[in-house]
Amino acid sequence: MAQLLTVKDVEKICQVKQGKAYRLMKEINDEMKAEGYIVIRGRVNSTFLYEKLGLGEKNGKH
């Protein structure tokens, strides 16, 4: 099951500053919204984040 991540989570995962984390979250949420998903501002779906980063699943499996 996918988890909703906060900006702090994205900062840690991507090792970026807060501004960049928010931009990544917005980009992913915009794409999800265009595909018909409901998105929550300030949160991002972990599955989509890992997919967009090319990391596959959270544990490194594809």
Secondary structure by P-SEA (a helix, b strand, c coil): cbbbbcaaaaaaaacccaaaaaaaaaaaaaaaaaaccccccccccaaaaaaaaccccccccc
